[in-house]
Amino acid sequence: QVQLQESGPGLVKPSQTLSLTCTVSGGSITTSFYGWAWIRQPPGKGLEWMGVIAYDGSTSYSPSLKSRTSISRDTSKNQFSLQLSSVTPEDTAVYYCAADVNDPWSQLHLASAYDYWGQGTQVTVSS
């Protein structure tokens, strides 16, 4: 069974870049057709899909966040990472990494498509 664990700073200052890493066990991030995503939940709001990196390294991002978001991977460590630039307090949220193992690429913009989730990590943007 795939397991995911987020790591990174819990506090980021406005205008800085938020960086998180997801460490994957029980499966390889290069396994064919798997998708690896970042999803967040601001306080009092629903889940927001941010972007995904596929098993072959291709990426897709939420249009509303695309200009500030980058997802990359380190296959030697079986990790993938999120960078969100120019953060504001509105980026305060619980950030999750998640894995999809059986849906087509066209469905991977839906938070509901993901099969495995990390426990989530709280990130607060504040000076």
C-alpha positions as CSV (number, residue, x, y, z in Angstrom):
1,Q,0.0,0.0,0.0
2,V,1.3,3.4,-0.9
3,Q,2.1,5.7,2.0
4,L,2.9,9.4,1.7
5,Q,4.5,11.8,4.2
6,E,4.7,15.6,3.8
7,S,7.6,17.6,5.3
8,G,8.6,21.2,5.3
9,P,8.4,24.5,7.3
10,G,5.2,25.2,9.1
11,L,5.6,29.0,8.9
12,V,6.5,31.0,5.9
13,K,6.7,34.8,5.6
14,P,4.7,36.7,3.0
15,S,6.3,37.1,-0.4
16,Q,8.6,34.1,0.2
17,T,8.4,30.7,-1.4
18,L,6.7,27.8,0.3
19,S,8.5,24.5,-0.2
20,L,7.2,21.1,0.7
21,T,8.4,17.6,0.0
22,C,6.4,14.4,-0.1
23,T,8.2,11.1,0.6
24,V,6.6,8.0,-0.9
25,S,6.9,4.5,0.4
26,G,5.2,1.3,-0.7
27,G,5.3,2.3,-4.4
28,S,7.5,4.0,-6.9
29,I,6.7,7.5,-8.3
30,T,7.8,6.2,-11.7
31,T,5.2,3.4,-11.8
32,S,3.2,3.7,-15.0
33,F,0.1,5.7,-15.0
34,Y,0.4,6.8,-11.4
35,G,-0.2,10.5,-10.6
36,W,1.2,12.4,-7.6
37,A,-0.5,15.6,-6.5
38,W,-0.5,18.5,-4.1
39,I,-3.9,19.5,-2.6
40,R,-4.6,22.0,0.1
41,Q,-7.4,23.0,2.4
42,P,-7.6,26.6,3.7
43,P,-9.3,27.1,7.1
44,G,-13.1,26.8,6.8
45,K,-12.9,25.9,3.0
46,G,-12.9,22.9,0.8
47,L,-10.1,21.0,-0.8
48,E,-8.2,22.8,-3.6
49,W,-6.3,20.7,-6.1
50,M,-3.0,22.5,-6.9
51,G,-1.2,20.4,-9.4
52,V,0.0,16.9,-10.3
53,I,3.2,15.3,-11.6
54,A,2.8,12.0,-13.5
55,Y,4.9,8.9,-13.5
56,D,6.8,10.2,-16.6
57,G,7.5,13.6,-15.1
58,S,4.8,15.5,-17.0
59,T,2.9,18.1,-15.0
60,S,-0.4,19.9,-14.8
61,Y,-1.4,22.8,-12.6
62,S,-4.5,24.6,-11.4
63,P,-5.0,27.6,-13.7
64,S,-5.5,29.9,-10.7
65,L,-2.1,28.9,-9.2
66,K,-0.1,28.0,-12.3
67,S,1.9,31.2,-12.4
68,R,3.2,30.6,-8.8
69,T,3.4,26.8,-8.6
70,S,6.0,24.2,-9.5
71,I,6.0,20.5,-8.8
72,S,9.2,18.5,-9.3
73,R,10.5,15.1,-8.3
74,D,13.6,13.2,-7.2
75,T,13.3,9.7,-8.4
76,S,16.5,8.6,-6.6
77,K,14.7,9.5,-3.3
78,N,11.2,8.6,-4.4
79,Q,10.1,12.1,-3.5
80,F,8.1,14.9,-5.2
81,S,8.1,18.5,-4.1
82,L,5.9,21.6,-4.2
83,Q,7.1,25.2,-4.6
84,L,4.6,28.0,-4.3
85,S,6.1,31.5,-4.8
86,S,5.0,34.9,-3.6
87,V,2.9,33.6,-0.8
88,T,0.3,35.7,1.0
89,P,-1.8,34.9,4.2
90,E,-4.4,33.5,1.8
91,D,-2.1,30.6,1.1
92,T,-2.4,29.5,4.8
93,A,-3.8,25.9,4.6
94,V,-3.2,22.3,5.4
95,Y,-1.2,20.9,2.5
96,Y,-1.6,17.3,1.5
97,C,0.3,15.1,-1.0
98,A,-1.8,12.4,-2.6
99,A,-1.5,9.6,-5.1
100,D,-3.8,8.3,-7.8
101,V,-3.2,4.8,-9.1
102,N,-6.1,4.1,-11.5
103,D,-7.7,7.2,-13.1
104,P,-7.0,8.7,-16.5
105,W,-5.0,11.9,-16.7
106,S,-8.1,13.8,-17.5
107,Q,-9.5,13.1,-14.0
108,L,-6.4,14.1,-12.0
109,H,-7.5,17.7,-11.5
110,L,-10.2,16.3,-9.1
111,A,-9.3,15.9,-5.4
112,S,-11.8,13.2,-5.2
113,A,-9.9,11.0,-7.7
114,Y,-7.0,10.4,-5.3
115,D,-6.6,7.0,-3.6
116,Y,-3.9,7.6,-1.1
117,W,-3.2,10.7,1.1
118,G,-0.6,11.9,3.4
119,Q,-1.6,13.1,6.9
120,G,-1.3,16.7,5.8
121,T,0.9,19.5,7.1
122,Q,-0.2,22.9,8.4
123,V,1.5,25.9,6.7
124,T,0.9,29.3,8.0
125,V,1.9,32.4,6.1
126,S,2.5,35.3,8.5
127,S,5.2,37.8,9.3
